[in-house]
Every structure is written in structure tokens, then in C-alpha cells.
């Protein structure tokens, strides 16, 4: 589970030759201008958003269009200097750190502001007022490996301190901050059993779902034995998950990788406080197949495209082996 990541770097290029600079950036980096909100939404960690504006502008209010460059700010700036683009001045925005808080956003913002001596404001105001040496912490409910636009940032804290200093403190403080906001964390145990012993593939599928959906922190894993019937001992792979999700939802989602259609690829059991969560407690489903179909549809709506594609490739092989 990721609760922190950097946002994009934001650079303003001031120039009396706007169109020439824009054309050069488009040619050198192989990108086109796009709406600013789309650039922010599509940006990933350490990428760079570039605004080209008139030389006389002073404020760092983002214009309506921007370039999204798939490289880090030092690479962008060195390219601009080395190619001698006609840029008169460069302004750099404060560094954006995104923090995921699944609930109690306002309490989280207040906690961050008090802890680091910052001021709460909306993200656009934070960008307008922040300077190169400042830190902006944007709080969102969305998982951090998904696209995050300005509309997904619930609020921000502008901190007039160097981001390296703040980031070092924040990475150490995060577990305590999250525990203060959400003291009701739950530890669940997940066990995988496969009669055909294809544990490597099934463990990979399980971890892909947990990581891509940000279901929690894996705090322990390894091999164990289970006893489905008296005097019958079978090997299982077991992991312990610390989560803020409802354990019933975790059980439901994992049912989506237990079956593919009517093919059973493995058994996945979920335990809360030592008690097994039975599939019949997940809703009014006539069969495990109907439940698995509903769970799979939910998974396919929420998994990222690359993870879903990897999942399907692995499952195609597993299904063929079952049929053989």
C-alpha cells in the first residue's frame, strides 16, 4: 500500500518568444500542449509539467494549457539550457507530495498543518502561493497508483519549508499520523491452497490485486499447514494483511481470482480474528460461481489496465493446465 508519493514538478518558462519555445519543446520532447487539468491528471511521479508564458508575467498562476513531459525536472532544464532556447526566466513551483487518507480528510489536513507548521488551502491556491523552496502536501482519497487530477485532491497544506526536510519527517511520521486518523485498522489472514501446486502463479495474482487496489500492508507471509479434515494436512501459503478496508470487501474481491468462469484456480480463505469469513456472508448469491462472477466484474472495473492484462495472461495459462 502506498500512502505517499511525489507529484509532478511544475516549471514556468518566461519568454518573449512563446510560440518558438513551444514549438521547440514539442519537437525536442515529442509532446503536444494539452489542457492544464489533463496534464496534472495524467502526470506520474517525477514527471514535469511545463508552462510557457510571456516574459513580463510575475505570478505563478497556471495558464489553461501545458506540456506534460515524461522526465524529471533537471533533465528538462538541462535540455532547455543546452539547446539555448530563448527563455528569459524560469520559475519553479513548490514540490508537491501526495498523501492518501481514505477517510477523515479534514482531520488529516489539520493534523498535517499543525505538525509541520503549514496553512490549509485548496490545491490551486497552494500552487499559486507556493514558491520554489516550499512544500505542498495534497491529500486525496484515491489510490496513488491511479491518475489524480486537481478535482481528486480534497485539500492541501502549504508549508514554507524545504521539501527534503519535510519529506524526511513525513516518511517517519506517516504510520503515527494514520493511526491517529484511523485507530480501527484490522489485521486479516489470507490463505491460498492449490491442489495442483501452482503456488507461484496464484501468489503473484493475489499480490497483484492487493498492491494495485491498495488493500493494505502485508506485514507477514510464509508457508503453513491447514487441516481441512481430521488427519488430512495440506500446505497453504499464508499472509497477514493490515488494512483499513472492510474485511468482507477484501474477501469479496479475492473471490474474483479464485475462479475464472467455472474453472477453479485455487482456494482463497480470509480470516478475521481467527474466524473464517464464509462466502455465504457476502450477500444473496445462489452459488459460488455467481459470487465469483460479481467479484470479477468489480475487479475488472477497478484494476489498472496493465495489471488486468498481466492477470489475464497468467490465468490463460492456468486455465489451459486445468483443461489438460
C-alpha positions in Angstrom: 0.0 0.0 0.0 1.3 3.4 -0.9 0.2 6.4 1.2 2.8 8.9 -0.1 4.2 9.8 -3.5 5.6 12.8 -5.2 3.5 14.7 -7.7 4.9 16.2 -10.9 7.4 19.1 -10.9 6.0 22.3 -12.3 8.1 24.8 -14.2 7.2 28.2 -15.7 9.2 29.4 -18.7 9.1 33.1 -19.2 9.9 34.2 -22.8 9.2 36.9 -25.4 9.1 34.1 -28.0 6.3 31.9 -26.7 5.4 30.2 -29.9 9.1 29.5 -30.8 9.7 27.9 -27.3 6.5 25.9 -27.5 7.4 24.6 -30.9 10.9 23.6 -29.7 9.6 21.8 -26.6 7.1 19.9 -28.8 9.8 18.9 -31.2 12.5 18.0 -28.7 10.3 16.1 -26.2 7.8 14.7 -28.7 4.7 16.0 -27.0 1.8 18.4 -27.7 0.2 21.0 -25.5 -2.9 19.9 -23.6 -5.3 21.4 -21.1 -3.7 22.0 -17.7 -6.1 19.9 -15.7 -5.5 16.9 -18.1 -1.7 17.4 -17.8 -2.0 17.2 -14.0 -4.4 14.3 -14.1 -2.2 12.2 -16.4 1.1 13.0 -14.7 3.1 10.4 -12.8 5.6 10.8 -10.0 8.7 12.8 -11.0 7.3 13.8 -14.4 7.3 17.5 -15.3 4.6 20.0 -16.3 5.8 23.0 -18.2 4.0 26.3 -18.8 5.3 28.7 -21.4 4.3 32.3 -20.6 5.1 35.9 -21.5 8.4 37.2 -20.0 6.6 40.0 -18.2 4.4 37.8 -16.1 5.3 37.5 -12.5 2.6 35.3 -10.9 2.7 31.6 -11.0 -1.0 31.1 -11.9 -1.2 28.2 -14.3 -2.5 29.1 -17.8 -5.1 27.0 -19.5 -2.6 24.8 -21.4 0.6 23.0 -20.5 3.2 20.4 -21.7 3.4 17.1 -19.8 7.0 15.8 -20.1 7.8 12.2 -19.1 11.1 13.1 -17.5 12.4 14.7 -14.3 12.8 18.5 -14.0 16.7 18.5 -14.1 16.6 16.8 -17.5 14.1 19.3 -18.7 16.1 22.3 -17.5 19.4 21.0 -18.8 17.9 20.4 -22.2 16.5 23.9 -22.3 19.8 25.4 -21.4 21.9 23.2 -23.6 19.7 23.8 -26.7 19.8 27.6 -25.9 16.1 28.1 -26.1 15.1 31.8 -25.9 13.9 31.7 -22.3 14.4 34.8 -20.1 13.5 33.4 -16.7 12.5 30.2 -15.0 10.1 29.9 -12.1 9.7 26.6 -10.2 6.7 25.7 -8.1 6.8 24.3 -4.7 7.3 20.5 -4.5 4.0 18.5 -4.4 3.7 15.5 -2.2 0.5 13.5 -2.4 -0.8 11.7 0.6 -3.6 9.2 0.6 -6.1 9.5 3.5 -9.1 7.2 3.0 -11.3 9.0 5.5 -11.4 12.0 7.8 -9.8 14.3 5.3 -10.3 17.5 7.2 -8.9 16.0 10.4 -5.9 14.8 8.3 -5.3 18.3 6.9 -5.5 19.9 10.3 -3.1 17.3 11.7 -0.6 18.0 8.9 -0.9 21.7 9.2 -0.3 21.6 13.0 2.6 19.1 12.7 4.6 20.9 10.0 3.5 24.5 10.6 1.6 24.8 7.3 -1.6 26.5 6.1 -4.6 24.7 4.8 -6.0 25.7 1.4 -7.2 24.3 -1.9 -4.6 22.9 -4.3 -4.9 25.6 -6.9 -4.3 28.3 -4.2 -1.4 26.3 -2.9 0.2 26.2 -6.4 -0.5 30.0 -6.8 1.1 30.9 -3.5 3.9 28.3 -3.2 7.4 29.2 -4.2 10.4 27.0 -5.3 11.6 26.3 -1.8 8.1 25.4 -0.4 6.4 22.1 0.2 2.8 21.3 -0.8 1.1 18.2 0.7 -2.0 17.3 -1.3 -4.5 15.0 0.4 -6.6 12.6 -1.7 -8.8 9.6 -1.1 -7.8 7.9 -4.3 -5.2 5.2 -4.6 -1.8 6.7 -5.5 -1.1 4.5 -8.5 -4.1 5.8 -10.3 -4.4 9.1 -12.2 -5.0 12.0 -9.8 -6.4 15.3 -11.2 -6.9 18.6 -9.3 -10.5 17.5 -8.6 -9.3 14.4 -6.8 -7.2 16.4 -4.3 -9.5 17.1 -1.3 -7.3 19.8 0.1 -3.7 20.9 0.5 -1.3 22.1 3.2 1.3 24.8 2.1 4.4 24.5 4.2 7.1 27.2 3.9 9.9 24.7 4.4 12.3 22.8 2.1 10.6 19.6 0.8 13.6 17.4 1.6 13.3 18.3 5.3 9.6 17.9 5.3 9.6 14.6 3.3 12.2 13.0 5.7 10.0 13.9 8.7 6.8 12.8 6.9 8.0 9.4 5.9 8.8 8.7 9.6 5.6 10.2 10.9 3.1 8.6 8.5 2.4 5.4 10.5 1.6 7.5 13.6 -0.5 10.0 11.6 -2.6 7.3 10.0 -3.1 5.6 13.4 -4.3 8.8 14.9 -6.8 9.3 12.0 -7.8 5.6 11.8 -7.3 3.7 15.0 -9.6 0.9 13.7 -7.1 -0.8 11.5 -7.8 -4.5 11.1 -5.4 -7.5 10.6 -6.7 -10.3 8.5 -5.1 -13.6 7.4 -5.3 -14.8 3.8 -4.6 -18.4 3.0 -4.1 -19.9 -0.5 -4.4 -23.6 -1.3 -3.9 -25.1 -4.8 -4.4 -28.8 -5.4 -2.2 -28.6 -8.5 0.6 -26.8 -6.5 0.8 -23.8 -8.8 1.5 -21.5 -5.9 3.9 -19.2 -7.7 1.3 -18.1 -10.2 -1.5 -17.8 -7.6 0.6 -15.9 -5.1 1.6 -13.5 -7.9 -2.1 -13.0 -8.8 -3.0 -12.3 -5.2 -0.2 -9.8 -4.6 -1.0 -8.0 -7.9 -4.6 -7.4 -6.7 -3.6 -6.4 -3.2 -1.0 -3.9 -4.5 -2.9 -2.5 -7.4 -6.1 -1.9 -5.3 -4.1 -0.7 -2.3 -5.9 -3.1 0.0 -3.4 -2.9 2.8 0.1 -3.5 4.2 1.4 -7.1 4.0 3.0 -7.5 7.5 3.9 -11.2 7.3 3.9 -14.1 4.9 5.1 -17.7 4.6 4.2 -21.3 4.4 1.9 -23.1 6.8 -0.3 -26.2 7.2 -4.0 -26.4 7.1 -6.3 -29.3 8.2 -9.5 -29.3 6.0 -10.5 -32.7 7.5 -9.3 -34.7 10.5 -5.8 -36.3 9.9 -5.6 -34.5 6.5 -2.8 -32.0 6.3 -2.3 -29.7 3.3 0.3 -27.0 2.5 -1.0 -23.4 2.3 0.6 -20.1 1.7 -0.4 -17.6 4.3 -0.1 -13.8 4.6 -1.2 -11.3 7.1 -2.7 -8.0 5.9 -3.0 -4.8 7.9 -5.9 -3.0 6.2 -8.4 -0.1 6.6 -10.7 -1.9 4.2 -13.8 -3.8 5.3 -12.6 -7.5 5.6 -15.8 -8.5 3.9 -14.9 -6.4 0.8 -11.4 -8.0 0.7 -13.0 -11.5 0.8 -15.4 -10.5 -1.9 -12.7 -9.1 -4.2 -10.4 -12.1 -3.8 -13.3 -14.3 -4.8 -12.8 -12.8 -8.3 -9.4 -14.5 -8.7 -10.4 -17.8 -7.1 -12.5 -18.7 -10.2 -12.3 -17.9 -13.9 -15.7 -18.7 -15.3 -16.5 -22.1 -13.9 -12.8 -23.1 -13.6 -11.5 -23.1 -10.0 -7.8 -22.0 -10.0 -7.2 -22.0 -6.2 -8.9 -21.8 -2.8 -8.5 -18.4 -1.0 -9.7 -18.2 2.6 -9.9 -15.0 4.6 -9.8 -14.9 8.4 -10.6 -12.1 10.8 -9.5 -12.6 14.4 -9.0 -16.3 13.7 -12.6 -16.8 12.3 -13.1 -17.7 8.7 -15.3 -15.4 6.6 -17.7 -17.7 4.7 -18.8 -16.8 1.2 -22.4 -17.1 2.2 -22.0 -14.0 4.4 -21.1 -11.8 1.4 -24.6 -11.4 0.1 -27.5 -13.2 -1.5 -25.8 -15.2 -4.1 -27.2 -18.6 -5.3 -23.8 -20.1 -5.8 -20.1 -19.6 -5.5 -20.0 -19.1 -9.3 -22.5 -16.3 -9.2 -20.5 -14.6 -6.4 -17.2 -15.1 -8.3 -18.7 -13.6 -11.4 -19.9 -10.5 -9.5 -16.5 -10.2 -7.8 -14.7 -10.5 -11.1 -16.7 -7.7 -12.6 -15.8 -5.5 -9.7 -12.2 -6.3 -10.0 -12.1 -5.6 -13.7 -13.7 -2.2 -13.1 -11.1 -1.2 -10.5 -7.8 -2.8 -11.6 -5.4 -0.8 -13.7 -5.2 -1.9 -17.4 -1.6 -3.2 -17.2 -2.3 -5.3 -14.1 -5.5 -6.6 -15.6 -3.7 -7.6 -18.7 -0.9 -9.4 -16.7 -3.6 -11.1 -14.7 -5.4 -12.4 -17.8 -2.1 -13.7 -19.3 -1.3 -15.7 -16.2 -4.9 -17.0 -16.0 -4.9 -18.2 -19.6 -2.1 -20.5 -18.8 -3.7 -21.7 -15.6 -7.0 -22.4 -17.3 -5.3 -24.4 -20.1 -3.5 -26.5 -17.5 -6.8 -27.2 -15.7 -8.4 -28.3 -19.0 -5.4 -30.6 -19.9 
